[in-house]
Amino acid sequence: MKNSAIREPSLEDKLKVLFSAHEHSDTWVIAMDEVGRGPLFGPVTVGGILFKAMDLFSGDLPKWCSQVNDSKKIKAPLRKELSELIKNQYIHHTSHVSVKFIDKYNINKAIQYGVYRTARALLKKAMAINKKLSVAYILLDGNYKFQFPQLRMIHPIPQIHSIIRGDEHLFHISCASILAKEERDRLIIQSAKRFSDYGLESNAGYGTLYHRNALLKHGVTPFHRKLFVKKILNV
């Protein structure tokens, strides 16, 4: 007798199980994503939005939702337009974690700190609207296994549920991704005016050949990640 294949639950199935108790409640959820894990230059950025858990089941999404996708797949003019629409639609927050923090503690802890800061900021904004507003979970793109509390993270935050490729499959995480990328790119473009030798306006701080050659020729700026560039510079 052949064993029948066991179907892997879909993302929709998993979310229904997770939020089954909140489908008709006034519970809220935070969706988050980070941008800038791999660049040689600049901060890592975490964006987040706050929304009602029942929105996951109602299908009541904005008219422009079909244009939302993983932020890396959206051209800059549309991403900027969507960013403004998202800000108008949802309670939102974006946190930048500095190069200094990345170099001192590593990129994973920097992302974790960004998640914490973004969560705490959104919880404060939620409390300002309604002191009894309940935030049940954080939906985070990726496959992170974070532990709280840790260094500089002493206050409680909602339970985190990581979703692999969440920025491609879940509208609200895609919105968070768009906010994070738009804000980080804005900072990098400002930096490009000050540090014009590294092609930052076109590489967003990533290690392109042009950027790596510029590092060999001009050295590092205060906003290069020393942990990331030491192999390039043979340090």
C-alpha positions, 0 to 999 in steps of 0.5 A, a space after each residue: 500500500 503506497 503512502 499518500 503524500 502529505 500536503 504542506 499547509 499553505 500560507 493561508 492555511 497557517 494564517 487561518 490556524 494562527 488567527 482563528 481566535 481573532 477572525 471576528 475580534 478587534 485584535 491587531 497585528 504588526 507586519 514587518 520587513 527589513 531592508 539592507 541586510 547585505 550592503 557594504 554601506 549604510 544602516 539596516 532598516 525595518 519597516 512595519 505597519 499595524 492592521 486589524 487581524 480580521 483584514 487577513 480574512 475579509 479580503 477588504 484591501 485597498 484598491 491599489 493592493 494589486 500593485 504591491 509586491 516585494 519592494 525589490 521588484 517594484 520600480 522606484 517611481 511606483 514604490 514612492 507612490 505606493 509608500 505614500 498610499 501605505 502611510 495614509 492607509 496604515 499606522 506605520 513606523 520605520 527604524 534605522 539601525 546604524 553601521 556602528 551597531 552592526 559593526 559592534 554586535 553583527 547584522 542579525 542582532 542589528 535586525 533584531 534591534 530594528 524589529 524591537 524598536 519598530 514594534 515598540 514604536 507601533 505599540 506606543 502609537 496604538 496605545 495613543 489611539 486606544 489604550 485597550 487596543 490589543 496587538 496579538 502578533 508580529 508577522 515578520 518576513 524571513 526565517 528569523 529565530 529571535 529571542 527577547 529580551 536581550 541587550 537594549 530590549 527590555 520591554 515586551 513585544 508581541 510574539 513573532 511569527 516568521 514567514 519565509 518569502 512573506 514579502 512576496 506572499 502577504 500584502 501587509 508584509 509587502 507594504 512594510 517592505 516598501 516603506 523600509 526600502 523607500 526610507 533606506 534608499 532616501 538616506 543612501 541617496 542623501 549620502 551619495 551627495 556627500 560620498 560621491 566616489 562610491 556610486 551609492 545613488 545606483 548601488 544602494 550601498 551594495 557591493 557592486 564591482 564599481 563600489 568594491 573598486 572604489 573602496 580599494 582606491 578611496 578607502 572606507 567612509 564612516 558609514 561603511 560596515 567595517 565587518 563587511 568590507 574587511 575582506 575586500 580591503 584585506 584587513 
